[in-house]
Amino acid sequence: METKKDYFDQKSKTYEKESKRVNNVQNIGDAILEKLAYDKNLTHLMDFGSGTGLLTAHIAPHVKKITTVDISTSMNEQLRAKKLLCELEMLEIDLTKSVIEGTFDGIISSMTIHHVEDVQALFHTFYCLLNQGGTIALADLETEDGTFHTEDTGVFHFGFDQEEFAILAHKAGFQNIAIEIVSVAQKPYGDYPIFLLTAHK
C-alpha cells in the first residue's frame, strides 16, 4: 500500500500562529456569510481542504453541521482538538479519488483548489454532491508567478484567472456565478489577491 505524503506535517503545528493567514481566512469567512444564507437549524456544509479548521470554525456558528474533508493527518489533528459551535464530521480522504455518500446544502473551501490537478473534475464532483439549490463558496489565489509557495506542498496551479475559474463552474452546471477579490495575502516578497467564487446548483 502506497504511503501518502503529508505535506503539512510540520506546518500544521504553527499554521495558525501566522496572524496574516488567520486574518485572510476571517475575510473569506465574512465574505461567504455576506453573500450566502445558511440556516443554523438545517444547513449541512462540506469544508473541502479544511486544514486546521480556520474557515470551519468561522462558519460553524451559522450552520447545523459541517463535514470536513482533508487528506492531511496532521492538519486534522489540529482541527479535532477544537470545540466548534456546530456538529462536526471529519473525513480524512482524497476527494479526487474517493466517493462520499450523501449530499450537502453547500460546499466551502479556502486556499485548497490550487492543490488539485483536475479542477474541472472537482467542480463536477461538487455539483453532484450538492442538493438542488445548494451553493459553493470557493476562495483561492488569483494567478501568481509561482512565488506564493516557498516549500513543496503539492501545488498544481499558480493561482487562477478569475474568468477561467468561473467558466469551470459554469461548465459543471452552476448558475448565479459571482467572483470577486475578498482578501490579499501579504508576504515579504509580494501581495497575492484572493478571490471568492459563489454559485448555486
NORGI-V22516 format. One record per residue. N is the residue number from 1. RES is the residue in three letters. PSI is psi in radians with two decimals (NA if undefined). OMEGA is omega in degrees with one decimal (NA if undefined). Layout:
{{N RES PSI OMEGA} {N RES PSI OMEGA}}
This chain:
{{1 MET 2.30 -177.4} {2 GLU 2.31 177.4} {3 THR 2.15 -178.5} {4 LYS 2.54 179.3} {5 LYS 2.26 175.3} {6 ASP 1.71 -176.5} {7 TYR -0.34 -174.1} {8 PHE 0.33 -175.5} {9 ASP -0.84 179.2} {10 GLN -0.67 -175.4} {11 LYS -0.53 -175.4} {12 SER -0.57 -174.1} {13 LYS -0.42 -179.7} {14 THR 0.17 -171.4} {15 TYR -0.70 -174.7} {16 GLU 0.10 178.4} {17 LYS -0.14 177.8} {18 GLU 1.85 -172.1} {19 SER -0.60 -179.7} {20 LYS -0.64 177.8} {21 ARG -0.79 179.4} {22 VAL -0.76 179.9} {23 ASN -0.68 178.6} {24 ASN -0.76 -179.8} {25 VAL -0.62 175.6} {26 GLN -0.72 176.9} {27 ASN -0.75 179.0} {28 ILE -0.82 179.6} {29 GLY -0.75 178.5} {30 ASP -0.71 -179.8} {31 ALA -0.69 177.9} {32 ILE -0.82 -177.6} {33 LEU -0.46 178.3} {34 GLU -0.58 -172.3} {35 LYS -0.42 -176.0} {36 LEU 2.55 -179.4} {37 ALA 2.21 176.7} {38 TYR 2.74 -179.7} {39 ASP 2.06 -177.8} {40 LYS -0.48 -176.0} {41 ASN -0.21 -172.3} {42 LEU -0.64 -167.3} {43 THR 2.25 175.2} {44 HIS 2.00 -178.1} {45 LEU 2.75 164.1} {46 MET 2.34 172.0} {47 ASP 1.89 -177.1} {48 PHE 2.14 -176.7} {49 GLY 0.87 -169.9} {50 SER -0.38 177.4} {51 GLY -2.31 -179.7} {52 THR -0.03 175.8} {53 GLY 0.40 178.6} {54 LEU -0.89 -179.7} {55 LEU -0.68 178.2} {56 THR -0.85 -177.2} {57 ALA -0.60 -178.5} {58 HIS -0.65 -176.8} {59 ILE -0.40 -173.0} {60 ALA -0.74 -177.2} {61 PRO -0.19 -173.3} {62 HIS -0.01 -177.1} {63 VAL 2.93 178.9} {64 LYS -0.74 -173.8} {65 LYS 2.53 172.7} {66 ILE 2.26 171.0} {67 THR 2.07 -179.0} {68 THR 2.51 179.8} {69 VAL 2.03 178.6} {70 ASP 2.46 -177.5} {71 ILE -0.14 -175.6} {72 SER 1.97 178.2} {73 THR -0.74 -177.1} {74 SER -0.70 177.1} {75 MET -0.74 179.4} {76 ASN -0.59 177.8} {77 GLU -0.68 178.0} {78 GLN -0.73 179.5} {79 LEU -0.72 -176.1} {80 ARG -0.45 -178.3} {81 ALA -0.13 -176.9} {82 LYS 2.68 171.0} {83 LYS 2.04 -176.0} {84 LEU 2.70 -177.6} {85 LEU 0.72 172.5} {86 CYS 2.98 174.6} {87 GLU 2.55 -178.2} {88 LEU 2.30 170.0} {89 GLU 2.33 -177.6} {90 MET 2.26 177.4} {91 LEU 2.07 178.3} {92 GLU 1.41 -175.6} {93 ILE 2.88 171.2} {94 ASP 1.85 -174.3} {95 LEU -0.38 179.2} {96 THR -0.19 -178.0} {97 LYS -0.19 -175.8} {98 SER 2.78 179.0} {99 VAL 2.32 177.2} {100 ILE 2.33 174.9} {101 GLU 2.52 177.5} {102 GLY 3.07 -178.8} {103 THR 2.98 -174.6} {104 PHE 2.78 176.4} {105 ASP -0.35 179.4} {106 GLY 2.77 176.3} {107 ILE 2.26 177.0} {108 ILE 2.72 179.4} {109 SER 2.44 179.5} {110 SER 2.03 171.4} {111 MET 0.72 -178.2} {112 THR -0.55 -167.7} {113 ILE -0.40 176.0} {114 HIS -0.16 174.6} {115 HIS 0.01 -177.8} {116 VAL 2.25 -175.8} {117 GLU -0.93 -176.3} {118 ASP 1.57 -175.3} {119 VAL -0.61 178.4} {120 GLN -0.76 177.9} {121 ALA -0.64 178.7} {122 LEU -0.74 177.8} {123 PHE -0.70 177.7} {124 HIS -0.70 176.9} {125 THR -0.81 177.5} {126 PHE -0.80 -177.5} {127 TYR -0.76 -178.8} {128 CYS -0.49 -177.1} {129 LEU -0.11 -177.0} {130 LEU 2.52 167.9} {131 ASN 2.76 176.9} {132 GLN 2.29 -176.1} {133 GLY -0.05 179.7} {134 GLY 2.89 -173.3} {135 THR 2.74 167.6} {136 ILE 2.58 174.1} {137 ALA 1.75 -170.1} {138 LEU 2.09 179.5} {139 ALA 2.37 177.3} {140 ASP 3.13 -176.8} {141 LEU 2.43 166.1} {142 GLU 2.74 -178.2} {143 THR 2.24 179.3} {144 GLU 3.07 -170.9} {145 ASP 0.16 179.5} {146 GLY 0.02 -177.3} {147 THR -0.12 -177.2} {148 PHE -0.77 -179.9} {149 HIS 2.13 179.8} {150 THR -0.13 176.0} {151 GLU 2.92 -178.2} {152 ASP 1.92 176.0} {153 THR 0.50 176.4} {154 GLY 0.94 -176.7} {155 VAL 2.27 177.0} {156 PHE -0.38 -175.4} {157 HIS 2.34 173.6} {158 PHE 1.21 -177.3} {159 GLY -3.02 -176.9} {160 PHE 2.54 168.0} {161 ASP 2.26 -174.7} {162 GLN -0.80 -177.7} {163 GLU -0.75 -179.9} {164 GLU -0.64 178.1} {165 PHE -0.74 178.7} {166 ALA -0.63 178.5} {167 ILE -0.67 177.8} {168 LEU -0.71 178.0} {169 ALA -0.74 -180.0} {170 HIS -0.74 -179.6} {171 LYS -0.49 179.6} {172 ALA -0.16 177.1} {173 GLY -0.02 -177.1} {174 PHE 2.63 -179.6} {175 GLN 3.00 179.6} {176 ASN 0.79 -176.4} {177 ILE 2.25 175.7} {178 ALA 2.52 -178.6} {179 ILE 2.35 179.3} {180 GLU 2.80 176.9} {181 ILE 2.26 -178.9} {182 VAL -0.18 178.3} {183 SER 2.97 177.5} {184 VAL 2.11 176.2} {185 ALA 2.06 -177.7} {186 GLN 2.17 176.8} {187 LYS 2.84 -178.0} {188 PRO -0.43 -175.2} {189 TYR 0.23 175.8} {190 GLY 2.90 176.0} {191 ASP 2.42 -174.3} {192 TYR 1.83 -179.2} {193 PRO 2.49 177.8} {194 ILE 2.21 179.7} {195 PHE 2.82 173.3} {196 LEU 2.18 173.9} {197 LEU 2.23 172.6} {198 THR 2.59 179.8} {199 ALA 2.89 -179.1} {200 HIS 2.64 172.2} {201 LYS NA NA}}
